[in-house]
């Protein structure tokens, strides 16, 4: 059974989960195949990176293992490094939708934590990617990617705060600061988890990180 075939069921299950939460378009064979291929490439890449080392694996090898062409690989990922950040990209899309469905009575902090918690992620894949980022690639290369990731999260969170609190004084400034701070809290939590060998509960680490922002950096005052 090919890697793609093995993933058909798991991807379909994800679609069902998304549909139940009202956050997905109706399934179709083309989109199912695209998602299946995407996940297959990512799983193959993470496995190969862990066993051979990031620098020792070529795109050609990854494509062959997944049963696709190099051209197909680059349609899904612009670089090998991009594979390691797909969990962030997927979470970003989900979070933007999830935040829009949170009740108005909920605080920004609780809404963010609830949105993150609701994501139907494959924790093992997230774990593999986090460990790979912390152990297999030069820190400077990782830092460049993380800046882009954090900026993307900050944009989504800033817009959420601005929309939820339109009457707050200096809302443009407040939303920018809040969005940047919350984005940093989320990214730092995941990367710390990876640097620590993915020990401990990721959800608890994320909550603790967000709480640092929630309390206004009180430990430093």
N, C-alpha and C positions, 0 to 999 in steps of 0.2 A: 504494500500500500504506500503511495507516495506521500510526501510531507503535506502537499496540498490537500489530498483526500482526507488525511487524518484530521485536518483542521476544519473541514466543512461543517461538522456538527457543532464544534465549539463556537464558530463564528455565527452560525444560525442561532445558537442559544443566546449569544450576546445581542443579536437583533431582537429576539423576543423580549429580553430584559429591557432593552431600550424602548421598545414599543409600549410596554406596560407602563413605563414612566412618562410616556408621551414625548420622547425626545429623539425620535428617529423617523425617517421617511419609510414608507412601505418597502418591504424587501423586494428585490428583483434579482434575477440570476446574474446580471452583469455586475451589480454592486456587491453581491455575495462573493463572486469570484475575485473581485478586486480586493475586498477585505481579507479573503482567505489567502491570497497571494502575499499580501502585505504582512500578515501575521506569520506566514510560513517563512518568509525571508528574515523576519526579525528573530524568530526562534532559532533558525539555522545559524544566523550570525552570532547570536549570543552564545550558543553552544560552541561554535568554532573559536570565538574569541577566548572563551574560558579555557579551552583545551590546548590551543596553539599559540595564543597571544595575539593581541590586536594587530600588531605590525606584520605578523607572519601569515595573515589570511588575506587573500585577494578577492576582489569582487567576482572574478570569474569562478572561483571556487564556491563562493556562496550561491551564485546563480545556478551552478551545476547541481549542487546539493539540493536546492529547492526545486529543481526541475524547470527552471525558466532561463531566459537569455539575459546577458548583461544589460542589454537595452531595457528589459523589463525591470531589472533591479533599479536602474537609474530613474525610471518613471516613478518609483516609489520612494527612493532615497537619493538625494543629490550627492551624498558622500557616505563613506563607511561610518564616520562619526555620527551622522544623523540617526543611525539605527539606535544608538545609545540614548537618544533624547526623545524617542517616540512616545514614551510614557507621559512625558510632559505635554507634548502636542495633543495627545488624546485627552488627557485630563483637562487641558485648557478649553477644548471644544465642549466637553461635558459641563465644566464649571459654569461657562457662560450661560448655558441653558438652565442649569440647576438653580443658579442664583435668581433667575427671573421667576422661578416658581416658589420661592420662599415667601412666607407670610410677612406682611408689612410690619407686624408687631414684633418680629424677631430682630435682635440686634445684628449689626453687620458681622460681628465676630461669630455669633452662633450660626448665622446664615452661611458663612464661608465654611465653617467646620461641617455643617450638615451637607452642604454641596459636595465637599470633598469626600465625606463618608459615603455618600450615595453612589459614588462611581463604582460600576461593576467590574473592577480591574482584576487581572490575574496577578495575584501578589507574587507568585514565583517569577514571573517575567519581569515585574518591577524590581524584584530583589536582584536578579541577574544583571539587569541594566545598571542598577545603583552600584553594585560591586565592581562591575566592569569600568564604570566611570572613575571610581576611586582607586583602582589598582592597575589598570591596563593602559591608560593614556596619560600623556604629559599634562600636569596640572594647568599649565598656561593654555593649552588647547581646550581643556574642559572649561576653564574660566571664560573664554571667549564665547562659547556656546551658551553657558549659563547666563551670561549677561543678556543675551538675546531672549532666552527663555523667561528670565525674570521680568524683562521689559514687557513681554507679551502678556504675562499674568497681571502686571501692574496696570496695563491699559484696560483689561477687562474689569478688574476690581475698582479702578478709578471711576469708570463709567457706572458701575453698579452703585457706588456710594453717591455719586452726583445725582443719579436718578432717584435714589431712595430719600435723599435729604435735600431737595431743591431749595428749601427756605432757610437752610443754615447759613449764617453769615460767612462770607469768604469761602463759599462752597467749592470754588475752583481750587483754591489752595488746599483746603481741608481734604478734598477728594484725592488730589494728587499725592499728598503726603500719606494718607491712609492707604491708597492703592499700592504705593511703592513699599510701604512698611509691611503690609500683609503679604505682598508678593515675595518679599525677602524672607518673611517668616516661613512660608510654605516651602520655598526652594531650599533654604538652609536646613529645615527639618529633614527633608528627604536626603539631602547630601550628607548630613551628619549621620543619619541612619546607615547610609552606604559606607561611610568611612569607619564606622564602628562595627562593620561586618554584618550589618542588617540584624543585629541582635535587638531585643526589645520589641515593643509594640509600636509600629509606625504611626498608627492613629493617635496613640498617647503622646508620641514625640511631636507630632503636628499640633495637637491641642496645646501642649506646653509651650511651643514656639509662638503660637497665636496669642496665648495668654500673656506673653511678655509684652506684646504690642497692646493688648487689651488693657493692661494695668498701667500703660503710659510709661514704660521703662522704669517703673517704681523702684526696682532693685538698685538703680543707679542714682536715685535722688537722695 
